[in-house]
């Protein structure tokens, strides 16, 4: 019984130290985060693309948009997405400039007002 107790305490101690070590490694320090602000901006833009396309589909199915309107809006969203990809390719570093991001967000905002 004493051996089982010692084994249990040892196991909990090792498990606790392991979890602390993992938590220490997972905590980013300022300036060394693995997720950059550019990644967050890119995620936000991609999220808006998906949301806009889903909203167009939803509005088409509920009758708020005609097929022609939905097709037009989807074409505009796809054109903005192509511009985003062209901007990435132009930069060559997988990041958008602030001006490119602003332009994409403004274009998406105009689409969202039409939906």
C-alpha positions as CSV (number, residue, x, y, z in Angstrom):
1,X,0.0,0.0,0.0
2,X,2.9,2.3,0.8
3,X,4.5,1.6,-2.5
4,X,1.3,2.4,-4.4
5,X,1.0,5.7,-2.5
6,X,4.6,6.6,-3.4
7,X,4.0,5.6,-7.0
8,X,0.8,7.7,-7.2
9,X,2.6,10.8,-5.7
10,X,5.5,10.3,-8.1
11,X,3.2,10.0,-11.1
12,X,1.3,13.2,-10.1
13,X,4.5,15.1,-9.7
14,X,5.9,14.0,-13.1
15,X,2.5,14.8,-14.7
16,X,2.4,18.2,-13.1
17,X,5.9,19.1,-14.1
18,X,5.2,18.0,-17.7
19,X,2.1,20.1,-17.9
20,X,4.0,23.1,-16.5
21,X,6.8,22.6,-19.0
22,X,4.3,22.4,-21.9
23,X,2.5,25.5,-20.7
24,X,5.7,27.4,-20.4
25,X,6.6,26.4,-24.0
26,X,3.2,27.3,-25.3
27,X,3.2,30.8,-23.8
28,X,4.5,33.3,-26.4
29,X,6.7,36.1,-25.5
30,X,6.2,39.6,-27.0
31,X,7.8,39.8,-30.4
32,X,8.3,36.0,-30.8
33,X,4.8,34.8,-31.4
34,X,4.4,32.2,-34.0
35,X,1.2,33.8,-35.2
36,X,2.0,37.2,-36.7
37,X,-0.4,40.1,-37.1
38,X,-0.2,39.5,-40.8
39,X,-1.6,36.0,-40.3
40,X,-4.5,37.4,-38.3
41,X,-5.3,40.0,-41.0
42,X,-5.2,37.2,-43.7
43,X,-7.4,35.0,-41.6
44,X,-9.9,37.9,-41.1
45,X,-10.0,38.6,-44.9
46,X,-10.5,34.9,-45.7
47,X,-13.2,34.6,-43.1
48,X,-15.0,37.5,-44.7
49,X,-14.7,35.9,-48.1
50,X,-16.4,32.7,-46.8
51,X,-19.0,34.6,-44.8
52,X,-19.9,36.7,-47.9
53,X,-20.2,33.7,-50.1
54,X,-22.4,31.8,-47.6
55,X,-24.6,34.9,-47.1
56,X,-25.1,35.2,-50.9
57,X,-26.1,31.5,-51.0
58,X,-28.4,31.9,-48.0
59,X,-30.1,35.0,-49.5
60,X,-30.5,33.2,-52.9
61,X,-32.2,30.3,-51.2
62,X,-34.5,32.5,-49.1
63,X,-35.5,34.6,-52.2
64,X,-33.8,37.9,-51.1
65,X,-31.6,37.7,-54.2
66,X,-32.4,36.6,-57.7
67,X,-30.1,34.1,-59.4
68,X,-28.6,36.9,-61.5
69,X,-27.9,39.1,-58.5
70,X,-26.3,36.1,-56.7
71,X,-24.1,35.3,-59.7
72,X,-23.0,38.9,-60.0
73,X,-22.1,39.1,-56.3
74,X,-20.3,35.8,-56.3
75,X,-18.3,37.0,-59.4
76,X,-17.4,40.2,-57.5
77,X,-16.3,38.3,-54.5
78,X,-14.2,35.9,-56.6
79,X,-12.6,38.9,-58.3
80,X,-11.6,40.4,-55.0
81,X,-10.1,37.0,-54.0
82,X,-8.1,36.8,-57.2
83,X,-6.8,40.3,-56.5
84,X,-5.7,39.1,-53.0
85,X,-3.9,36.2,-54.5
86,X,-2.2,38.5,-57.1
87,X,-1.1,40.8,-54.3
88,X,0.4,37.9,-52.4
89,X,2.2,36.8,-55.6
90,X,3.5,40.4,-56.3
91,X,4.9,40.7,-52.8
92,X,6.5,37.3,-52.9
93,X,6.7,37.1,-49.1
94,X,3.2,35.7,-48.3
95,X,2.1,39.0,-46.7
96,X,-0.1,41.9,-47.8
97,X,0.9,45.5,-47.4
98,X,-1.3,47.7,-45.3
99,X,-2.5,49.5,-48.5
100,X,-3.4,46.1,-50.1
101,X,-5.2,45.0,-47.0
102,X,-7.2,48.2,-46.8
103,X,-8.2,48.0,-50.4
104,X,-9.4,44.4,-50.0
105,X,-11.3,45.2,-46.9
106,X,-12.9,48.3,-48.6
107,X,-13.9,46.2,-51.6
108,X,-15.4,43.5,-49.3
109,X,-17.3,46.2,-47.4
110,X,-18.9,47.5,-50.6
111,X,-20.0,43.9,-51.4
112,X,-21.4,43.4,-47.9
113,X,-23.5,46.5,-48.2
114,X,-25.1,44.9,-51.3
115,X,-25.9,41.6,-49.7
